[in-house]
Amino acid sequence: MNAALKELIGIIIAYFVVYIALWGLETWWKKRLFKRYYKHYNCNNTSSGMSVDEACKILGISKSEFNKMTKNDLKKAYWKKAKEVHPDKPNGNEEMFKNVKNAYDFAYAQAA
């Protein structure tokens, strides 16, 4: 390798070291994961074609309850319903379990 190429490689490595040191390795890593697996982390999917009424019905809560709920209360309602319909339970239902997850994602994005 000639000297110019070695110098260029050194500059590139130094750039990444400084970048990671300034922004933090954790931030750098999360940004890459988020870009690569965006669809898995996107809980703000409001284009599912679901209404708030449908989401409340699936989660087993009333719309008036939903309007008063915090995000933590919504999470508790989700976990309760998910435990009931989990596919590993004797009377579990995989399709309903997926619907509960989709309803929770939609409701979480709509919650205040």
N, C-alpha and C positions, 0 to 999 in steps of 0.2 A: 504494500500500500504506500502510496506517496504521502507526503507530508500534508498536502492540502486536504486530502480525504480524511486523514486522522484528525486534523483540526476541526473539520466539519462535524465529524462524529462526536468529538469532545464537546463542541458547542451544543449539539442537539441533546446530549446526555445532561449537560449542565442546565439547559433550559428546563428539562423535565424535573430535575432535582429541585430547582428553584420554584417551579410551578407547584410541585407537591408540597414543598415546605411552606409556601405562602398560603395556599388554599387548604392545606390539610389533606392527608391521604384519604381520610374517610369521605370527605366531600368529593374528592376526585373519583373515588371508587363508586360512590352512590350515583353520581352523575352518569357514569358509564352504564351501570346496571339499569338505571331508570330509562335511559335511551334505548337500551337493548331490549328490555322486557317491559316496555311501557304499558302494553295491554294488560299485563298481570297486575300492575300497581295502580291502574286507573280506576279509582273508586268513584270518580265523579262522572260516571257514564249516565247521562240523563237522556240519551237517545235510544233507550231500550224499548220504547213504545209502551211503557208501563205508566199507569197513573198512580197518584198518591193513594187513592181509594183501594186499588188492587194491591199495592204494596202493604197497606195496613191490614187488609183482609188476609193476605198470605202470612203476615207476621202475627196475626191474632190480636191486633190492637185496634181500638176505635180511632177515628180521625180526630176527635176532640182530644183523646189521649196523646196522639201523635203531635198535635200542635203545642202541647205543654211539655213534651219530652225534651230532655237534653240528649246529647249524643251518647253519653254513658247509659242513660235509661234505654235508649234505642238498642244499644249493644247488648244490654241485659235481656231485652225482649227477643233479640235475635238468637242469643245463646240458648234461651229457654226453648224456643221453637225448633232450633237446630238439633237439640238433644232429643226432642220428641220424634223427629222424622229421620234421624241419622240412619244410613243404610246398614250399619252394623247392629242396630236394634232388631229384635224379632219382628216387629211390625213396621220397620223402617221402609222408606221409599226414596230411592236415589233421585228420581225426577223431582219429587217435592223438595228434597234437600237442595237441589240446584236452584229451584224456584225461590226458596227461602233466601239463599245467598244473593241472588239477583235482586230480590225485593229489598234486602238489607242495603245493598250497594246503592240502589236508587234512593231509598229513604234517607240514608246517611248523607247523600249529596244534597237532598232537599231540606234536611233538618237545619234549624237555626243555630 
